[in-house]
């Protein structure tokens, strides 16, 4: 059957199970837009390419399948690059399709021309340009396989506009099959022996791929074996936080007692996580390249095993494949480390308790209310900024894929992620926690949420500044403020202008009723929380940080 290149692209997406694509339309891929008219694939029109690509990245996290984003050449591609970087650092399957100038204009710096192989080379697992329509089924199938196999990640395909118009008589590819390693019996036996010899074991779980079944299986095995489990940076939903085995989050600003346990452990089982600079405190809590602890490192990417830390036992396996194999491994006898594990759990529960501060809006109380009010399947989304520390410390995640947050630290992530969550799971609450600076980077996607009637709820934490940078200024240049003050709009009026529900919250006791109204509004909602700029972390104020910095100079 002879089809245009644009039709071939859309047909291949359908073959590989794509049900939704996010994008900003552009003339460079207008043939794809035309083919979507007759396709079952839903196209979600966004207001900025970084929002569209972030939604696709969040879709990849939520489903384990590549999220698909379509953007035009030049500015469209450069705008989307932020989310490609996030997908790479977060190990998220993503397919970015970029319209490209016609083949006859290449290498002339034509209008909006970019060499995408060079641009995206360091940011993606694979970058290619499709120069002949008959190769579209082959290269799209390869893109899906690469994005999902081993350590998942982003793939970029450039599509010259004349290729999309070109007819080709070619068959569809077969649906892609992701490839993951599995642990061997010898690996599992040695892992068990090493763990059984421990006195201070610690399990750290994170990375991709992961699954609901892995969430349940690994958690249950660690409970029976008495093993304490910590979550890697922004992977708190990988284990039910209410399990007696769960001991906390190795993110930014962790409980110092948990950070010390990572350094003091004598056997470390790291499943899926890379053990990056966040978990290790800038590679200071664990010596490089040989950790003080016996390291068992399970990871789906062979290039990651031994990349920074040299494991005593490297196991090449995907997280779900490793967890499935655990079902056949005899649990451990935990008497040697029972006290160690119980103390770690007690420390976590102690860290979960909030000490109220003298503030009109206390974010610790806000997070405690969300923890009690939201159902287990609510999806909590956040971007980057000091406001996230409260969410990471005081919220409990009970089910897998209820946390969407960028390991890459990208600001503006939360709202597009919540929109994607509402597209994928329209029956589940999608709640975004955003700072004032963070929110305004992608606030235009409120229009997307309104257009598609997606009832996301956004809590804008407004302290009138780029708080993380201000914190570092006070630590390094106390009292010398430069570039971090913000003059914000009326976020309630802004929300209402988009057609969303909006309310201002000036005291903590106003939040419960306001949140109920937001969740029941049936439209997107924004709650504008006025917070004290001095309350920079749950542990210290800006004033206290400044005084400490002054004393140390």
PyMOL commands that set and color helices and strands:
alter all, ss='L'
color gray80, all
select helices_A, chain A and resi 5-15+27-36+49-63+75-90+103-105+116-120+133-148+161-165+185-196+212-225+236-238+256-264+319-326+334-336+338-352+363-373+388-394+413-424+436-439+443-451+467-476+491-498+508-519+542-552
alter helices_A, ss='H'
color red, helices_A
select strands_A, chain A and resi 2-4+20-23+42-45+67-71+94-100+126-130+154-160+167-169+201-205+229-231+246-249+267-271+294-299+313-316+379-382+403-405+430-435+457-462+501-505+525-530
alter strands_A, ss='S'
color yellow, strands_A
deselect
rebuild
show_as cartoon
